[in-house]
């Protein structure tokens, strides 16, 4: 009987190994006291909140477009890349195709239902967190550019120029035909 009671007490004390207790804010997010990271468990319930001063944000994202995701109620712009806008079209084989829609789907497909970890680099003028994000071992920023679904945003970073050159040489994604750079498309439309 002693061993049974001892085992039950031991199992109840070891519960934090399998998860962690409450402390969630209204967006389902909280700080991890041990690592200092900030992560979310469920979607938003309230109005837009700013990211605390932590540098890392983790959660299951919702894809907004080819270079923007949301974790909880926090909008995250992928650093150093620019994807075609959702309504943007490209030309391949003398036919228009919805490259912006396909770029959004490419990001959604690679993310799936996986947890994403984003390391904050900045905050843009639209109050989005600008970050480098990973889904497991995959650098999402680099993956989007190297597969031709985004271009290196040289105005802000040179980090993905090599990835872009590989996509262009391999005629991947948008590079299989003609397209207007996303920043030019936004100015025109």
N, C-alpha and C positions, 0 to 999 in steps of 0.2 A: 504494500500500500504506500509505503514511504517513497519508493521509486516512481510510482505513478504520479503522486503529488509533485515530486521533484521534477519529473519530466514535463508536467503541465505548466509549472512555474517557469521552467527553462524555455519552453516553446513560446509562452506569452511574452517573456522578456526579449526573445530574439526576433519578435515581429518586425521591428524597424528594418531588419535586413531585407525583408521582402517588400517594403514600401515605406512611406512616411506618413506621419499624421497630418492633420488639417493645416491650418494656417494659410489657407488660400484666400486671396482677395476676391472681390465680386466678379473678376474676369477669369477666375480659376487659376491664377498664377501666384507664385511665391518665390522667395529667396531660399536657396539652400545654404544654411548657415556654415556647413563644412567647406563647400567649394566656392561660395560667393556667387554662384550662377543664379540666373533667374529663368524659370521655366513655367509652362502653362499645361493644364490638364484638360481644359474644356474651352469652348468658344466664349465669345464676349456676352455679357449680360447688361453692360452699362455703356455710357458714352465713351468716346475716345479718351484714352489715358496715355500719358507719355511714359516712355521706357525709363525705369530707374537707372541709376548711374552704373549698374553692372555692365560688363562688356559682352556677356554671352546671353543669348536668348534661345530657348529650346522648346519645341512642341511639335504637334502635328499641324502643318500649315494648310491654308486654303490658297490656291493659286489664283491670282488676280489677272495676270497676263504673263508674258514671256520673261519679264524681269522684275516682277513684283509678287510678293506673297504676304499673307497675314498669319501671324501666330497670335491666337487670342484676339485682342483688339488692337494689336500693334502691326502697322504696315511696314513692310521691309522691302527696300529697293536693293536689288543685287548690285553690289559694287563693281564698277569698272566695265560694265556691259550695257548694251542698249539693244533691246529686241524690237522687232516691228510691232507697231500698235495693233490692237485686236482687230480693227477694221481695215488694216493695211493689206493691199494686194501686191503680188509680185508677178513677173512674167517668166514662163518657162515653156519652150516649144511653141512660141507665139500664142500662148494661152495664159489668161489671168488665173491666178490661184490665190487662195486666202492664206498667205504666209503668216500673217499676224495671228490668225486663229490656230494655225498649225504649230506655231512657236509656243503659244499658250498650252496647247495640248501636249507638246513634247515635254514641257516642264512638269505639267500635271502627271504625266505618265511616269517620268523618272522619279518623282517624289512619291507617288502612290499614297499609301497610308503610313509611310515611314515618318519617324521622328526626324526633325531637322534641327541642326544646331547652327546658329548664326553668330558670328563674331562682329560686333559693332565697329564700324570704321568712322562713321560720321552721322549727321542728321541733315537731310536736304531741305530745300526751301518749302517743300510741302509737308514738312515735319515727319517724313518717313525716316526710319532708321536705315542707313546705308550699311550693308554688311556683306561679308563673305559667308556663304551658307553651304553646309554639307548635309547630305543624306547618307549616313554611314561613312564609307570611305570616299564617296563621290563629291567632289567640289562642284556644286551646281553651277556656279558662275562660269567656270572653265568648261564644264560639260556643254552648256548652252552654246558657247562660242565655238568650241571644237566640233560640234555637230551642225554648225551653220544656222542655228536658230536665233543667234544674236551676234552682234559685232562688238569688237573691242571699243570701248568708249574712251578714246584717246584723250579727250578733253579733261577727263578725270583720272585716268590711270593707263599705264602701259603694260599692266600685268597680263593681259590676254591677247596681245598682238601676235605672239607665236601660235596660239590656239586658232586665231582667225586665219593666219596664213595657211595652216594645215587644212582647215575647212574649205578655204578658197581653192587650194590646189586639188583637193579631193572632190570639188563641186558638190559639197554637202549642203543640205537645207536650202537656204535662200541663194547660195552660190551656184546652184544648178541652172540659174537663169539670170534675169535682170531684176534689180530692185532699187528703190530709193532708200538712202540711209534713213533710219528712223527719225533722227533729229531734223532732217530736211523735210520728211513727210509731215511731221508735226507742225512745222512752220507753214507749209502749204495748205494743210487741211485743218 
